[in-house]
């Protein structure tokens, strides 16, 4: 195939990935599970450009779903002999597994270690390394509080997010275009506001185990083993002299040790008797094994809360809550609340300045007085 044909094949596959996230004639909107069956043959194409496009199509269509079928196609592509195919597979795998943990997607830990390995490997190709760096940023986007979403809360196409994803796929021609992916990110949050658009102190109930939607654990750094010191070579003459000196010392010490041995034997007998008594007492008192506390089947979240898209189905307001949502909590995002007890005083969450604690700024020195410059 010619170079122009390769570009056409690549672009057509990327366009197909974008169309999976919008309402088109060929594909049904909101059904990413159908994409792997369509792209499976293309992912095994002899043309590496088509394989790259198939990987990106999977990443766009199945973003944030953690689909096993999509991961099953992407995993072998991360070992592709062509470097830019590996780049696309690494980026797409991060798009599919964004905001997933080991409970929702067991392969997340495998991909995370793979990104770290590719980034740190000095002998790795630059294109694959770039893909791993972008993938690391995608999977931890917004401090693991954001996901890729090309549709609004009501299910309509988010034009801004689609354009951002479209321009991002053109990083093939110019790498700075990869920053446009930020337009496709959406915070996974649940924020309740009162009639004054302020955040009151309230709780939400998630009817799922806390570990199911928890943050993935951070990767542990490998501990460096202490280097063993190599013994220096010893000459045979010095070894003989040391042997003679050691034999002399042994003869002198033997005389002193004979008296000490008798005392040590008597002390050993006393210690053995005391140890036997302690063992008998330990056998009498049974050891209590600490059982692990069972994990609760629900979790109480405070306003504002991190709630993933899949988690919204199991989130509701607890019974006896002071506030009632005007819209269903399952819609997510910002929700207006109705105060059922307006006579009681509301507790409002105080806003905090972003950027962390700021250093105290010292007063600037006064400008110098006017003067005349002389060369002397």
N, C-alpha and C positions, 0 to 999 in steps of 0.2 A: 504493500500500500504506500501511496505517496504521503508526504508530510501533511498536505492539506486534508487528505482523507482521514488521517489520524486525528487531526484537530476536530473534524466534523464528527467523527465517532465519539470522541471524548465529550464534546459539547452536547451532543444529543443525549448521552447517558446522564450528564449533569442536569439537563433540562428535565429529563424524566424524573430525577430525584426531586426537583422542585415541584413538579406537577403532582407528585404524590401528596403534597401538603396543601394543595388547593383543589377546588372543585373543577374537574376536567371531564371530558367526554369519555375517555378511556378508563379512568380509575375512579373509584368511589372515595369520596373525601372521608378522612377519619378512620381508615382501615389499613394501618401500616402493616398488619400481619400478612397482607396479600403480596407485599413487595418482594420478600425473599424468594418466593416461588417463581416470580417473573424474572428476577435478576440472577437466579442460580446458574443458568447456562452461560450468561454473559460474564460471570465472575471466573469462568474457566476458559475464556476465549484465548486464542493464541496471540492476539494483539494486546500488548501491555496497556495501550491507551484506553481500550475498552474495559480492561480489568480495573484500571484506576477509576474510570467513570462509574462502573458498577459498585465499587466500594463506597464512593461518595454518595451515590443514589441511595444505598442502604442507610448510610449515616443520616441523610436528610429526612428520608421517609420514616425511619424508625427512631428518631431522636428522642432520648429520654425514656424509651419503653423497656429497654433491657431484654428484648426478644431473643430467645434462645436460637431461633432459626437464623436471625441476622448475625448473631455472634458466631454461629457455626460456619457461616460463609466467610466472615471477616478474619477469623483466627488463622486459617491456613494462608491467607493473603499477607499476613504480617511477616511471613517467611519467604515471600516471593523473591525470585532472583533479580527482578528489576527494582531499582531503588525507589523510583517515584510511585510505583504500585504499593510498596511498603509504606511510603509516606501517606498515601490516601487511605490505606487500611488502618494505620495508627490513628489518624484524625477521625475517621468514621467510627472506629471502636469507641473512642472517647465520647462522640456524639450520642451513640446508642446507650452507653453505660453512665451518662451524666446523672448524678444524684441517685445512684444505685449503691446498695451495700451488699454484703455477702448473703444476707437473708433473701433479698429480692433478686439478686443476680450473683451466683457463686463465682463467676469469672472475673469479677471486678478486681480482686486482689492480684490475680495473674496479670491483668493488663497494667495495673499500677506499677508492679515490679518491672514489667517489660519497658515501660516508659523511662523509668529511672535508669535501667541498664543501658538502653540505647543512648540516653543523654550523656551518661558518664563515660561511655566507651570511646576512647581516643581514636580507635581504628574504624569507627563507624562512619558510613557515608554521610555527607553533609545533608543531602535531601531527606534521608531517613531520620537524621537527628532533628532537622527542622520540624518534621511531622510529629516526632515524639514531644518536642517542646510545646507545639501548639496543642497537642492532645492533652498534655499535663495541665495546660491552662484551661482547656474546655472542661475537663472532668472535675476541676476544683474551682469552677467559675463562681465569682461572688462569694468566696469563702464557703463553697458548697451549699449556697443558699439560692442558687439560680439554676434554671433549666432552659433548654432550647424549646421554644414554642412559636409556631407560625400561625397560630389562630388566637382569637380573642376568647374571653370567658364565655361568650354566648355561642362560640363555635364558628364564627365568621373568620374569613381570611384576614390576617393582620398584614396589610400591604407593606408597612414599614419593615416588619420582620422578614417578609419574603424578599424584598429588595435587598436588605442587608445580607441575607443568605446567598442571593444571586451574585452580588458583587464579591462576596467572600470566595466563591468558587473560582473566581477569575484570578486568584493569587498565583495561579499557574503561570500567568504572564507578568505579574508585578506583585512582589511579596507584600508591600504595604497595604494592599487591598484586603488582606486577611483581617484587619482591624474592623471591617464592616460587620463581622460576625456579632459584634456587641449589640447590634440592633435586633438580633434574633433572641437574645437572652431575656428571660422574664423571671422576676423574683417569685419564689414559692413561699408565700406568706399569707397570713390571715390576720387582718388588722380591723379591730372594731372601733368605730367612732360614734360619739354621741351627737346630739342635735347641734352642738357648737363646734363640731368637727375636731373634738379633742379625744384623746385616748383614755377611757376610764379603766380602772383596775378591775379586771374580770377574768374568768377562766373558761376554757373550752375543754371538752372531753373527747379524747381520741380512743375509740373502742378497738384498739389493737395493742399488741405488746410493744413496750418502749423500744426494744431492740429491732423491731421490724422496720421502722422508719428512722432509725438513729443515724448519726453521722458515722461514716466509715472510719475505723481506727487509723491513726497516722502510721506511716511506715517507720519501722525501727532502723536506726543506723547500725551497720555492722560494726561490732567491736573489733578493733585491731589487736591482733595477738602480739604479745611482747616478743621481740626477737631474742632468740637464744644466743648466748655468747659462745663463740668457738674457742675451745681450749688451745692454748699456745703449746707449741712443740717443746718437749723437755729433752735435754741431752742425756745420754746414758751415764756419763761421769757424774753429773749432778744427782741423778737418780740413785746411784750407788752410795754416795755420801749421805743422802737423806735416809737411806735404808739403815745404814750403820747407826746414825744418830737416833732413829726411831727404836732400834733394838735395845740400845742403852737405856733409853727412857722407860721402855716396857719392863726391863728387869728391876729398875728402881721403883716403879709404880706397883709391881706385883707384891712387894713386901708390905706396902701400905694398904693394898686392897684386901688382903687376907683378913685383917681385923675388921674392916668395914663390911665385908660380906656377911659376917655373923650377925652384925647389928641389922643389916638390911633384911635378912631372912626373918628375924623376929618381927620387924615392922610389916613385912609382907603378909605374915599370918594374921596380924590384927586387921589389916586392910581387907583381906579376903572375907573375914568373918563379918565385918561391917557391910560389905557389898552384898553378901548373902541375905542379911537382914533387910536391906533396902529392897532387894528383888522380891522378897516375900511380901513386903508391904505393897509393892506395885501390883503384884498379882491379885491381892485382895481388893484393891480399888480398881474397878473396871474403867477403861479409857472411853471417854465420851467423844464420839465422832461428830464433828460439827457438820450438820447437813446444810446443803445449799438452800437458801431461801428461794421458793418458787417465784418466778417472774410474774408480776401482775398482768392481768388481761386487758388493762386499760391504762391510759396516761392522762394526767391533767396538764394542760398547756395554759400558759399565761399570755395575756394580751400585751404586745404583739407576739405572734407565734410563727415558727417555721413549720409549714404544713405542705407536704409534697402533693402533687396532682393526684396520685393514686390514693393518698391518705384522706383526701377531702370526702370520700364516700363514707368514711367511718367516723367523721368528726361531727359533733353536735353540741348544743348548749346543755350544760348539766341541769338537772331538775332543781327547781327553786331558785333559778338565777334571776337576778334583778333586771337583767336586760333581755329583750327579745329582738332577734334580727328581723329587719324589714324584708330582706331577701334571705333565701336559704344559705346556710353556712357552707354548703357543699359547692357553691359557686366560687369561693375563695377570694383572695385579694382583699380589697377594702370593702367593708360591710357597715352600713349604717344601723345603729341600734336604737331601740325604743326603750326609754326608762320607765319601768313599771311602778317605781316608787319615786316620783319627782319631788316629794316633800323632803326626803332624806338627802343629806349632803353627799355629793359625789366625791370619790377619791380619783384624782386625775394623775396620770403618769407625767412626771416632769420631763420636759425635753432636755437632752444632753447635747452639748456642742460636739460636733464631729471632729475627728482628727486626734482624739486623745488629749491628755493634759498638755497644755502649752507652757513653755518656759517663760518666766517673768522677763519682760522686756525692760532693759535699763534705759535711763534717760540719755538721749544723744548729746554729745558734747557741743558746746556753743561754737559757732564758726569763728575763725581767727579774725582779729581786727585788721582793717585795711593797712597795707604797707607798700613801700616802694622797693622794687627789686633792683639790686646793684650787682655788678659782676665781681666786685672786690671780695 
